Every structure is written in structure tokens, then in C-alpha cells.
């Protein structure tokens, strides 16, 4: 299990922008819950993977849907997906405050945790 650190996307006036750094995922990664944080997953493998994000608080963040203990998302072979945001009131573990994300496969799968800095 790896603790991911968010990379800040700032609205500075220099126009430099963020060149995100991607790291290899582990079967189960964690990161601090935050309403401005997004997870970008790149699947470089030849098969689809499943990204599972548990909802430990028992409060479903998606209105008008049946409650699910986990949200599961497919990332097709050779594609990438963005997930989030992850407000603590839904996704944060009540004890640690961390979000957990699980991957069905890890070979050639990378991720970057991105945080949009709201002024």
C-alpha cells in the first residue's frame, strides 16, 4: 500500500502549468480525502482494469443512486480516466481520514493525484 501525495495545480500568472508526475500503482493506494483532489489513472496494459473506491462512511456521494459500499470503474486497455473529487464526508476513512483506491491489476498502470488549488 502506498500513500499518494497530491500535486498542486496552481492558478499562477506565470503560465507554467503543471507537468504531472505519474507513479506505478500498488494493489491498494491511499491518499488524503479532499474536495479538490482528483485521481488520474493511466492503464498501459493490454486488458481492461477495474478501479475500486470504497465508501467507508456509509453515505453515498452520488445522488439518486442506490447506495454502494464500493464504486467500481473500468479503465479500458490503453486508456486513462479521471476520478474524483473525494470529499472526506463520503470517502474519508472515519479513523484515518484517508481514501483507499484498489486496482484489479497493477502492471503498466500508473496514477497521479492532482489537487486544484482554489484561490
C-alpha positions as semicolon CSV with decimal commas, in nm:
position;residue;x (nm);y (nm);z (nm)
1;X;0,000;0,000;0,000
2;X;0,140;0,337;-0,100
3;X;0,040;0,680;0,029
4;X;-0,001;0,910;-0,271
5;X;0,086;1,278;-0,243
6;X;-0,121;1,533;-0,431
7;X;0,044;1,754;-0,690
8;X;-0,095;2,106;-0,684
9;X;-0,234;2,270;-0,994
10;X;-0,198;2,640;-0,923
11;X;-0,354;2,936;-1,095
12;X;-0,035;3,133;-1,103
13;X;0,013;3,407;-1,360
14;X;0,340;3,271;-1,495
15;X;0,160;3,028;-1,726
16;X;0,392;2,740;-1,640
17;X;0,119;2,492;-1,559
18;X;0,177;2,151;-1,401
19;X;0,362;1,864;-1,565
20;X;0,215;1,578;-1,358
21;X;0,442;1,301;-1,236
22;X;0,291;0,952;-1,261
23;X;0,390;0,664;-1,035
24;X;0,330;0,291;-1,056
25;X;0,024;0,190;-0,856
26;X;0,013;-0,082;-0,593
27;X;-0,284;-0,313;-0,538
28;X;-0,416;-0,066;-0,280
29;X;-0,315;0,300;-0,256
30;X;-0,429;0,569;-0,014
31;X;-0,437;0,949;-0,008
32;X;-0,583;1,232;0,198
33;X;-0,952;1,296;0,131
34;X;-1,009;1,637;-0,026
35;X;-1,288;1,808;-0,219
36;X;-1,042;1,947;-0,475
37;X;-0,846;1,626;-0,537
38;X;-0,869;1,409;-0,848
39;X;-0,701;1,079;-0,937
40;X;-0,576;1,032;-1,294
41;X;-0,522;0,664;-1,379
42;X;-0,340;0,551;-1,694
43;X;-0,379;0,188;-1,799
44;X;-0,088;0,089;-2,020
45;X;-0,178;-0,279;-2,017
46;X;-0,344;-0,482;-2,291
47;X;-0,653;-0,555;-2,080
48;X;-0,917;-0,353;-1,901
49;X;-0,870;-0,297;-1,527
50;X;-1,116;-0,213;-1,251
51;X;-1,058;0,074;-1,011
52;X;-1,249;0,027;-0,685
53;X;-1,303;0,314;-0,444
54;X;-1,466;0,217;-0,112
55;X;-1,719;0,446;0,056
56;X;-1,642;0,380;0,425
57;X;-1,870;0,648;0,568
58;X;-2,194;0,478;0,459
59;X;-2,304;0,799;0,287
60;X;-2,332;0,772;-0,091
61;X;-2,183;1,071;-0,274
62;X;-2,386;1,020;-0,591
63;X;-2,744;1,147;-0,550
64;X;-3,041;0,938;-0,659
65;X;-2,843;0,615;-0,689
66;X;-2,861;0,301;-0,479
67;X;-2,602;0,303;-0,202
68;X;-2,292;0,103;-0,283
69;X;-2,014;0,011;-0,042
70;X;-1,770;0,049;-0,329
71;X;-1,769;0,245;-0,651
72;X;-1,616;0,043;-0,934
73;X;-1,495;0,189;-1,261
74;X;-1,342;0,030;-1,569
75;X;-1,031;0,173;-1,731
76;X;-1,009;0,008;-2,074
77;X;-0,681;-0,121;-2,214
78;X;-0,451;0,160;-2,326
79;X;-0,682;0,432;-2,192
80;X;-0,694;0,667;-1,897
81;X;-0,961;0,801;-1,663
82;X;-1,003;1,079;-1,405
83;X;-1,181;1,014;-1,075
84;X;-1,291;1,250;-0,801
85;X;-1,328;1,470;-0,616
86;X;-1,303;1,287;-0,284
87;X;-1,469;1,483;-0,002
88;X;-1,387;1,343;0,342
89;X;-1,756;1,333;0,437
90;X;-1,803;1,048;0,188
91;X;-1,469;0,892;0,102
92;X;-1,251;0,957;0,406
93;X;-1,195;0,666;0,643
94;X;-1,355;0,770;0,974
95;X;-1,035;0,679;1,164
96;X;-0,752;0,780;0,929
97;X;-0,920;1,037;0,703
98;X;-0,765;0,860;0,405
99;X;-0,926;0,748;0,080
100;X;-0,839;0,397;-0,037
101;X;-0,826;0,300;-0,403
102;X;-0,782;-0,059;-0,521
103;X;-0,674;-0,177;-0,865
104;X;-0,757;-0,516;-1,018
105;X;-0,416;-0,518;-1,188
106;X;-0,102;-0,310;-1,144
107;X;0,136;-0,399;-1,429
108;X;0,187;-0,094;-1,652
109;X;-0,075;0,105;-1,457
110;X;0,027;0,449;-1,330
111;X;-0,152;0,727;-1,146
112;X;-0,116;1,090;-1,048
113;X;-0,305;1,258;-0,765
114;X;-0,392;1,613;-0,866
115;X;-0,525;1,891;-0,647
116;X;-0,683;2,207;-0,788
117;X;-0,585;2,493;-0,562
118;X;-0,892;2,710;-0,518
119;X;-0,794;3,074;-0,452
